[in-house]
Amino acid sequence: MDVLGKKSKRQKTLLGVPAGSILGPIMFSLFVNDLSKSVSIDRSIMFADDGNLLFLGHPKDLQSLKLRIEQCMRELFEYLFKKKLSQNVEKTKMLILAHRSFIEQFLILNLW
C-alpha cells in the first residue's frame, strides 16, 4: 500500500491490525469505534490507538462510583474478548482528580 509516498511492507495477517503499519491507527479506530456504545462509561476520548475512559462522581457517593467503574471494567474485558483484543495491563493507569480531603475516602474504598 502506498499512502502519501510512504509504502507499507506486505504482511500476512490473520487477525487484528499489523503493528507499525501506516494504516494501523486508522484500522484500529474503525475496529473499536463502537466501544463507547458497548461499555457503560460517562465519557470517552479515543486517539489513534489509545483511549481514555472518564467517570464522573460526587465525593458523597464514592461507593456508587466504584461499582460503576467495576461494571465498566467487566464490560470492557467482555468487549475486548469478543473482538479478540487484549488490554495492555502495563499501560493501564487510573487517575483520580479530587480535593485532598477526599483522597483518604478513595483509599478506604480501594479505588486505587
N, C-alpha and C positions, 0 to 999 in steps of 0.2 A: 504494500500500500504506500502511496506517495501522497503526503499532505503537506502543502506549502513548502515543497522542496525537501522534506525530510522523509526518508524511506524507513519503513519498519522491516525487520527480519521476518522471514517465514517461520512460523511455528505451528506445530500441530497441537491443538488444544481440545481436549475432550470435555472440559468443564471450566467455567469461570472466565476470568479476564486475564490475559497474559500480562505478567508483571513487567513493567518497563516499556510497554508498547505505547506508541504515540496516541492511539485511540483509547487506551486503557481507562483513563479518567472519565471519558465520555461514556464508554460502555458500562463502567461501574455505576455511574449516575443513573443511566437508564435502567440498569438491573435493580437498583434499590429505590427507585423513585416512588414506590408505594409504601415505604417504611412508615411515614407519618400517619398513614391511614390504617396501618396494620398493628400499630403499637400505641398504647394509651399514654400519650405524653402531652404536656401543656404546650410546648413549642419545640421545634427542631430547627437546626441550622445545618444544612448539608453543604459540603465542599466537594471538590472533585472526587476524592477517595477517602473522605473523612466526614465525621458528623458530630454534632453536639445535641444532646437531649436535655431540655430545660424543664425543671419542675418548680412551680411556684407554690409557696405555702406560708401560712401565718405562724409565727412562733407559738401561739396558743394552741395550735393543732398539729404539733410535730408528729404525733403518732399516726395521724391520717396521712401526712406527707410520706412517712416511712413506708406505710402499707402501699401507697400509690407507686413509689419507686420500686419496691419489691415486685409488685404486679407487672410493672413495665419491664423489668429485667426478665421475668418469666416469659412474657410475650416476645421480647426481643430474641431470646435464645430459641424459642419456637420458630420465629420468623427466619432466623439465620439457618436453623436446621433444615427447614423446608426448602430454602434456596441453596442448600449445600455450601454455606459460608461458615466461617468461624470468626469469633471475636478475638482480637489480639489483646489478651489479658495484660500483657506487659505495657501496652499503651493506653489501657483503660484507667481513667482517673475520675475522681469525684471532687468537685469544688463546691464548697458551701459558702455562700455570701450571707453574712448575718452580723448583727451587732454583737460585740464581745460578750454581753450578758447572756446571750443565748447559746454560745458555743458549748457551755457545760451541759445544757439540755441535749444537744446533739450527741455528745459523748455518752450520756446516760442511755440514750436510745440505740446506741451502737450504729449510728448512721455513717460513721467513718472509721 
